Amino acid sequence: MKYEEFEGLKVIEDKENPFSTLYELDSGERFYIEPAFYTQLIGFKELRKESFPAIIQELFRLVRKNKHIVFTASYEYPQTVVDGYIYLEITDITDPLNIYVEDKSRGSDYGD
């Protein structure tokens, strides 16, 4: 799947990981975007629109620094399995930037 935030980047087909999109920068760095990670990324775009450019900029900075990254919803249970890549979650990008979204889906602190 192609995502608009990464238009213009080279897409590489990886038959071993058909559900994730593998991108390559002109300088050779590669990164996967898992669908659930992208959903989280778009959540930040919708909820923290003013911070979204900084998130994308940091994502690319991390790719250039680390060369091979899988952006995953869960590093413990990634959808993409590939050797030689590091696994990063959305909070690995947003927390160092002090960009947070309050999780209001948790249960109440009050008991019956």
CYANA upper distance limits for C-alpha pairs under 8 A (distance plus 0.5 A):
  1 MET  CA     19 PHE  CA      8.30
  1 MET  CA     20 SER  CA      7.85
  1 MET  CA     21 THR  CA      6.43
  2 LYS  CA      6 PHE  CA      7.96
  2 LYS  CA      7 GLU  CA      7.84
  2 LYS  CA     11 VAL  CA      8.47
  2 LYS  CA     21 THR  CA      7.51
  3 TYR  CA      7 GLU  CA      7.05
  9 LEU  CA     23 TYR  CA      6.81
  9 LEU  CA     24 GLU  CA      6.80
  9 LEU  CA     25 LEU  CA      6.66
  9 LEU  CA     26 ASP  CA      8.20
 10 LYS  CA     23 TYR  CA      6.11
 10 LYS  CA     24 GLU  CA      5.74
 10 LYS  CA     25 LEU  CA      7.26
 10 LYS  CA     26 ASP  CA      8.35
 11 VAL  CA     21 THR  CA      7.60
 11 VAL  CA     22 LEU  CA      6.30
 11 VAL  CA     23 TYR  CA      5.18
 11 VAL  CA     24 GLU  CA      6.93
 12 ILE  CA     21 THR  CA      8.04
 12 ILE  CA     22 LEU  CA      5.88
 12 ILE  CA     23 TYR  CA      6.53
 12 ILE  CA     24 GLU  CA      7.68
 13 GLU  CA     18 PRO  CA      8.18
 13 GLU  CA     21 THR  CA      8.10
 13 GLU  CA     22 LEU  CA      7.30
 14 ASP  CA     18 PRO  CA      6.60
 14 ASP  CA     21 THR  CA      8.48
 14 ASP  CA     22 LEU  CA      7.55
 17 ASN  CA     79 GLN  CA      8.42
 17 ASN  CA     80 THR  CA      6.25
 17 ASN  CA     81 VAL  CA      7.66
 19 PHE  CA     34 GLU  CA      7.55
 19 PHE  CA     35 PRO  CA      7.79
 19 PHE  CA     79 GLN  CA      8.30
 19 PHE  CA     80 THR  CA      8.38
 20 SER  CA     32 TYR  CA      6.63
 20 SER  CA     33 ILE  CA      6.10
 20 SER  CA     34 GLU  CA      5.13
 20 SER  CA     35 PRO  CA      6.93
 20 SER  CA     79 GLN  CA      8.22
 20 SER  CA     80 THR  CA      7.16
 21 THR  CA     32 TYR  CA      5.86
 21 THR  CA     33 ILE  CA      5.84
 21 THR  CA     34 GLU  CA      7.21
 22 LEU  CA     30 ARG  CA      7.35
 22 LEU  CA     31 PHE  CA      6.12
 22 LEU  CA     32 TYR  CA      4.84
 22 LEU  CA     33 ILE  CA      7.13
 23 TYR  CA     30 ARG  CA      6.03
 23 TYR  CA     31 PHE  CA      5.86
 23 TYR  CA     32 TYR  CA      6.71
 24 GLU  CA     28 GLY  CA      6.43
 24 GLU  CA     29 GLU  CA      6.11
 24 GLU  CA     30 ARG  CA      4.86
 24 GLU  CA     31 PHE  CA      7.08
 25 LEU  CA     29 GLU  CA      5.82
 25 LEU  CA     30 ARG  CA      6.88
 28 GLY  CA     67 LYS  CA      8.31
 29 GLU  CA     63 VAL  CA      7.04
 29 GLU  CA     64 ARG  CA      6.79
 29 GLU  CA     67 LYS  CA      5.09
 29 GLU  CA     68 HIS  CA      6.59
 30 ARG  CA     63 VAL  CA      7.69
 30 ARG  CA     67 LYS  CA      6.69
 30 ARG  CA     68 HIS  CA      5.57
 30 ARG  CA     69 ILE  CA      7.25
 31 PHE  CA     63 VAL  CA      7.33
 31 PHE  CA     67 LYS  CA      8.31
 31 PHE  CA     68 HIS  CA      6.04
 31 PHE  CA     69 ILE  CA      5.20
 31 PHE  CA     70 VAL  CA      6.07
 31 PHE  CA     71 PHE  CA      7.74
 32 TYR  CA     69 ILE  CA      6.90
 32 TYR  CA     70 VAL  CA      5.14
 32 TYR  CA     71 PHE  CA      6.38
 32 TYR  CA     80 THR  CA      8.41
 33 ILE  CA     37 PHE  CA      7.09
 33 ILE  CA     38 TYR  CA      7.09
 33 ILE  CA     70 VAL  CA      6.88
 33 ILE  CA     71 PHE  CA      5.64
 33 ILE  CA     72 THR  CA      7.31
 34 GLU  CA     38 TYR  CA      6.83
 34 GLU  CA     70 VAL  CA      8.06
 34 GLU  CA     71 PHE  CA      6.69
 34 GLU  CA     72 THR  CA      5.96
 34 GLU  CA     73 ALA  CA      7.78
 34 GLU  CA     79 GLN  CA      7.47
 34 GLU  CA     80 THR  CA      7.69
 35 PRO  CA     39 THR  CA      6.83
 36 ALA  CA     40 GLN  CA      6.90
 36 ALA  CA     72 THR  CA      7.52
 36 ALA  CA     73 ALA  CA      6.02
 37 PHE  CA     41 LEU  CA      6.65
 37 PHE  CA     71 PHE  CA      6.80
 37 PHE  CA     72 THR  CA      5.60
 37 PHE  CA     73 ALA  CA      5.15
 37 PHE  CA     89 GLU  CA      7.69
 37 PHE  CA     90 ILE  CA      7.26
 38 TYR  CA     42 ILE  CA      6.63
 39 THR  CA     43 GLY  CA      6.70
 40 GLN  CA     44 PHE  CA      7.06
 40 GLN  CA     73 ALA  CA      8.13
 40 GLN  CA     90 ILE  CA      7.41
 41 LEU  CA     45 LYS  CA      6.94
 41 LEU  CA     90 ILE  CA      7.39
 42 ILE  CA     46 GLU  CA      6.69
 43 GLY  CA     47 LEU  CA      6.55
 44 PHE  CA     48 ARG  CA      5.67
 44 PHE  CA     49 LYS  CA      7.37
 44 PHE  CA     51 SER  CA      8.50
 44 PHE  CA     52 PHE  CA      7.18
 44 PHE  CA    101 VAL  CA      7.93
 45 LYS  CA     49 LYS  CA      5.29
 45 LYS  CA     51 SER  CA      8.18
 45 LYS  CA     52 PHE  CA      5.85
 47 LEU  CA    101 VAL  CA      7.88
 48 ARG  CA     52 PHE  CA      6.90
 48 ARG  CA    101 VAL  CA      8.26
 51 SER  CA     55 ILE  CA      6.97
 51 SER  CA     99 ILE  CA      7.73
 52 PHE  CA     56 ILE  CA      6.84
 53 PRO  CA     57 GLN  CA      6.60
 54 ALA  CA     58 GLU  CA      6.57
 55 ILE  CA     59 LEU  CA      6.66
 55 ILE  CA     93 ILE  CA      7.11
 55 ILE  CA     94 THR  CA      6.96
 55 ILE  CA     97 LEU  CA      8.34
 56 ILE  CA     60 PHE  CA      6.88
 57 GLN  CA     61 ARG  CA      6.70
 58 GLU  CA     62 LEU  CA      6.62
 58 GLU  CA     93 ILE  CA      6.99
 59 LEU  CA     63 VAL  CA      6.85
 59 LEU  CA     93 ILE  CA      6.98
 60 PHE  CA     64 ARG  CA      6.67
 61 ARG  CA     65 LYS  CA      6.64
 62 LEU  CA     66 ASN  CA      6.41
 62 LEU  CA     67 LYS  CA      8.46
 63 VAL  CA     67 LYS  CA      5.81
 63 VAL  CA     68 HIS  CA      7.01
 63 VAL  CA     69 ILE  CA      6.86
 66 ASN  CA     86 ILE  CA      8.30
 68 HIS  CA     84 GLY  CA      7.62
 68 HIS  CA     85 TYR  CA      5.35
 68 HIS  CA     86 ILE  CA      7.00
 69 ILE  CA     85 TYR  CA      5.55
 69 ILE  CA     86 ILE  CA      5.40
 69 ILE  CA     87 TYR  CA      6.31
 69 ILE  CA     88 LEU  CA      7.52
 70 VAL  CA     80 THR  CA      7.76
 70 VAL  CA     85 TYR  CA      6.87
 70 VAL  CA     86 ILE  CA      6.61
 70 VAL  CA     87 TYR  CA      5.30
 70 VAL  CA     88 LEU  CA      6.78
 71 PHE  CA     87 TYR  CA      6.48
 71 PHE  CA     88 LEU  CA      5.54
 71 PHE  CA     89 GLU  CA      6.32
 71 PHE  CA     90 ILE  CA      7.93
 72 THR  CA     78 PRO  CA      6.50
 72 THR  CA     79 GLN  CA      7.89
 72 THR  CA     80 THR  CA      8.33
 72 THR  CA     87 TYR  CA      7.01
 72 THR  CA     88 LEU  CA      6.50
 72 THR  CA     89 GLU  CA      5.74
 72 THR  CA     90 ILE  CA      8.04
 73 ALA  CA     78 PRO  CA      7.54
 73 ALA  CA     89 GLU  CA      6.03
 73 ALA  CA     90 ILE  CA      7.54
 74 SER  CA     78 PRO  CA      5.98
 74 SER  CA     89 GLU  CA      6.84
 75 TYR  CA     87 TYR  CA      6.22
 75 TYR  CA     88 LEU  CA      7.13
 75 TYR  CA     89 GLU  CA      7.25
 88 LEU  CA     92 ASP  CA      6.43
 88 LEU  CA     93 ILE  CA      8.38
 89 GLU  CA     93 ILE  CA      7.72
 90 ILE  CA     94 THR  CA      6.76
 91 THR  CA     95 ASP  CA      5.70
 92 ASP  CA     96 PRO  CA      7.51
 93 ILE  CA     97 LEU  CA      7.52
 94 THR  CA     98 ASN  CA      6.78
 94 THR  CA     99 ILE  CA      5.59
 94 THR  CA    100 TYR  CA      7.20
 95 ASP  CA     99 ILE  CA      6.28
 95 ASP  CA    100 TYR  CA      7.17
